[in-house]
Amino acid sequence: MMTLDLTERDKRYAQVREKMAVQGLDALVVISDAQINQKGFVKYFTNYRSILYNLVVLFPIRGEPRLLVPSPVQKYWAGLLSWISHIENEVPGLNEALISQLKDMGLSKARLGLINDRIMPANTYLFLTKNFPEASFVDATSIVEELRMIKSAGEQELVKKAAALAGLSFEVMARILKVGMTERQVVAEIDRELSIGGAEDIFHLFSSKPGNLFPYAPSERPIEKGDVIILNTELSGPGGYWVQMVRMSFVGGKPDPEVERMYDILIRTAAETPSQLRPGRKVSDVATWVRNEILNAGYDQGVHFGHCLGLDVVERPMVHTADDTLLQPGMVITVHPQLISRNKTATVWLADTFLVTEGDAQVLTSVDPLKVQTVG
């Protein structure tokens, strides 16, 4: 298992506590669950991978943090893998364990910052406020979100390993796909090799039927000659860092000329993207550029234009015209423009993951779209 060392932990803890001091916080209550887009906050503090239910970190501005886990199984593995040595079972349940541990830490009258309160169960929040009427609770999610935006050198290496795995998805598909296989069979073969290669979590969208505007979960549909395949691979590699990559493939030969023209536009757009992702630019500027490339070519836009990634598959900032976050070196970001024909009969989609540097961004997912354009 790839992991980060205690130097990374100590740097994170110092940065978090510096921000806590500015906001006058005595402790943080950090909550995550096992959903693929909600694991990152607890993992940021623990380096421990959640597999089931809610985990909570209680992080004081001074003293030792505590990790609350939902079962003896997780307590055992967290004891082996987590950066936090003080681990408690959520007994008899999450709410009661939170109250007990906060009291034991002398925090019943504290100013508590809630991290990721958008997924905190409502009854847990009400239980806390009822039992600690002299405490105050504030949303402090941005403290950790802002720190997570910039990946350290160690994190960047883990992202690059994940990007290499994402490329394997398309190499496997180009090698094994044959007419008559079902979508599900194709994705199963890809998943097998990704798991052997070290992927922690895998999320695929897949479409093979010409005219489908969006990919979805792989189905029992058999692949046919003339199909237009969209494969979206999102995965976390060793260490839990996510990347995203989308490519299109045409089964048995060239596609319809209009679809080929649309895809060529995306390939040219992708080639220009690194120069758009330069530090100091607003994310909204990048989103505006992507939107104009699509509309000026005479097409409609599909999905939103992208987002940052890290310990969760979607992190701030979003590549959106309303997000004015400045790009900074160390950000990992996917840009994934989608074109839809005005008559809604055809679509193309392409995505890569980039590392923002001091100059043009580095493309991390480097499979040439032309290399996998024809399969089967």
Long-range contacts (C-beta under 8 A, 24 or more apart in sequence): 1-81, 1-238, 1-239, 2-158, 2-161, 2-198, 2-237, 2-238, 2-239, 3-47, 3-81, 3-239, 4-47, 4-154, 4-155, 4-158, 4-239, 5-154, 6-83, 8-152, 8-154, 8-155, 9-47, 9-83, 11-152, 12-44, 12-45, 12-147, 13-45, 13-59, 13-65, 15-147, 16-45, 16-59, 16-143, 16-144, 16-147, 17-61, 17-62, 19-143, 19-146, 19-147, 20-61, 20-113, 20-140, 20-143, 21-61, 23-113, 23-138, 23-140, 23-143, 24-111, 25-61, 25-111, 25-112, 25-113, 25-138, 25-140, 26-60, 26-61, 26-107, 26-110, 26-111, 26-112, 27-58, 27-59, 27-60, 27-61, 27-102, 27-105, 27-107, 27-110, 27-112, 27-113, 28-57, 28-58, 28-59, 28-112, 28-113, 28-114, 28-115, 28-140, 28-143, 28-144, 29-56, 29-57, 29-58, 29-98, 29-102, 29-112, 29-113, 29-114, 29-115, 29-128, 30-56, 30-57, 30-58, 30-59, 30-115, 30-116, 30-144, 31-55, 31-56, 31-114, 31-115, 31-116, 31-117, 31-119, 31-120, 31-124, 32-116, 32-119, 33-119, 36-201, 36-203, 36-236, 36-312, 36-313, 37-312, 37-313, 37-314, 38-116, 38-119, 38-312, 39-240, 39-311, 39-312, 40-148, 40-310, 40-311, 40-312, 40-315, 41-115, 41-116, 41-141, 41-144, 41-311, 42-67, 43-240, 43-311, 44-144, 44-147, 44-148, 44-311, 45-83, 45-84, 46-78, 46-82, 46-83, 46-84, 47-81, 47-82, 47-83, 48-77, 48-78, 48-81, 48-82, 48-83, 48-84, 49-81, 49-200, 49-240, 54-90, 54-94, 54-121, 56-90, 56-94, 56-97, 56-98, 57-84, 58-98, 58-101, 58-102, 58-105, 58-107, 60-105, 60-107, 63-105, 66-101, 66-105, 68-94, 68-97, 68-98, 68-101, 70-94, 94-121, 94-124, 95-123, 95-124, 95-127, 95-128, 98-124, 98-127, 98-128, 99-127, 99-128, 99-131, 99-132, 102-132, 107-135, 108-132, 108-134, 108-135, 109-134, 109-135, 110-135, 110-136, 111-135, 111-136, 111-138, 112-136, 112-137, 112-138, 113-138, 113-139, 113-140, 113-143, 114-138, 114-139, 114-140, 114-141, 115-140, 115-141, 115-143, 115-144, 116-141, 117-141, 145-315, 145-316, 148-310, 148-311, 148-315, 149-308, 149-310, 149-315, 149-316, 149-317, 149-325, 149-328, 149-330, 149-331, 150-328, 150-329, 150-330, 150-331, 151-241, 151-310, 151-330, 151-331, 151-332, 151-355, 152-330, 155-241, 155-310, 156-330, 156-332, 156-355, 158-237, 158-238, 158-239, 158-240, 158-241, 159-237, 159-241, 159-243, 159-309, 159-310, 159-332, 159-353, 159-355, 159-364, 160-355, 160-364, 161-198, 161-237, 161-238, 161-239, 162-199, 162-235, 162-236, 162-237, 162-238, 162-241, 162-242, 162-243, 163-237, 163-243, 163-245, 163-353, 163-364, 163-365, 163-366, 164-237, 165-194, 165-197, 165-198, 165-199, 165-235, 165-237, 165-243, 166-233, 166-235, 166-243, 166-244, 166-245, 166-353, 166-365, 167-245, 167-365, 167-366, 167-367, 168-193, 168-194, 168-197, 169-194, 169-204, 169-231, 169-233, 169-235, 169-245, 170-231, 170-233, 170-245, 170-247, 170-249, 170-367, 170-372, 171-367, 171-372, 173-229, 173-231, 173-249, 173-372, 173-375, 174-249, 174-371, 174-372, 174-375, 177-223, 177-229, 177-249, 177-251, 177-375, 177-376, 178-223, 178-376, 179-222, 179-223, 179-224, 179-225, 179-251, 179-252, 179-376, 180-222, 180-223, 181-222, 181-223, 182-218, 182-219, 182-220, 182-221, 182-222, 182-223, 183-208, 183-218, 183-219, 183-220, 183-221, 183-223, 184-218, 184-219, 184-220, 186-218, 186-223, 187-218, 190-231, 190-233, 194-235, 198-237, 198-238, 199-235, 199-236, 199-237, 200-235, 200-236, 200-237, 200-238, 200-239, 200-240, 201-235, 201-236, 201-240, 201-242, 202-233, 202-234, 202-235, 203-233, 203-234, 203-235, 203-313, 204-231, 204-232, 204-233, 204-234, 205-230, 205-231, 205-232, 206-230, 206-231, 206-232, 208-251, 210-256, 210-259, 210-346, 211-345, 211-346, 212-347, 213-302, 213-340, 213-344, 213-347, 214-302, 214-303, 214-347, 215-349, 223-251, 223-376, 224-251, 225-251, 225-252, 225-253, 225-376, 226-251, 226-252, 226-253, 227-251, 227-252, 228-255, 228-259, 229-375, 230-347, 230-349, 232-349, 232-351, 234-313, 236-311, 236-313, 240-311, 241-309, 241-310, 241-311, 241-332, 242-309, 242-310, 242-311, 242-312, 242-313, 243-309, 243-332, 243-334, 243-353, 243-364, 243-365, 244-309, 244-313, 244-334, 244-336, 244-351, 244-353, 244-365, 245-351, 245-352, 245-353, 245-365, 245-367, 246-336, 246-349, 246-350, 246-351, 247-350, 247-367, 247-369, 247-372, 248-348, 248-349, 248-350, 248-369, 248-373, 249-372, 249-373, 249-374, 249-375, 249-376, 250-373, 250-374, 250-375, 251-375, 251-376, 252-374, 252-376, 253-374, 254-374, 256-346, 258-341, 258-346, 259-346, 259-348, 262-299, 262-339, 262-341, 262-346, 262-347, 262-348, 263-348, 263-350, 263-369, 263-373, 265-293, 265-297, 265-299, 265-339, 265-348, 266-337, 266-339, 266-348, 266-349, 266-350, 267-350, 267-369, 267-370, 269-293, 269-337, 269-350, 270-335, 270-350, 270-352, 270-369, 273-335, 273-352, 273-354, 273-361, 274-354, 274-360, 274-361, 274-362, 274-363, 275-360, 276-335, 276-361, 277-327, 277-333, 277-335, 277-354, 277-356, 277-360, 277-361, 278-327, 278-356, 278-359, 278-360, 278-361, 279-326, 279-327, 279-328, 279-329, 279-356, 279-357, 279-358, 280-326, 280-327, 281-326, 281-327, 282-323, 282-324, 282-325, 282-326, 282-327, 283-317, 283-318, 283-319, 283-320, 283-323, 283-324, 283-325, 283-326, 283-327, 284-320, 284-321, 284-322, 284-323, 284-324, 286-319, 286-327, 286-335, 287-319, 287-320, 287-321, 287-323, 288-321, 290-319, 290-335, 290-337, 291-321, 293-337, 294-337, 294-339, 297-339, 298-342, 299-339, 299-340, 299-341, 299-342, 300-339, 300-340, 300-341, 300-342, 301-337, 301-338, 301-339, 301-340, 302-338, 302-339, 302-340, 302-347, 302-349, 303-336, 303-338, 303-349, 305-335, 305-336, 305-337, 306-333, 306-334, 306-335, 306-336, 306-351, 307-333, 307-334, 308-332, 308-333, 308-334, 309-333, 309-334, 309-353, 327-356, 328-356, 329-356, 329-357, 329-358, 330-355, 330-356, 331-355, 331-356, 332-356, 332-364, 333-361
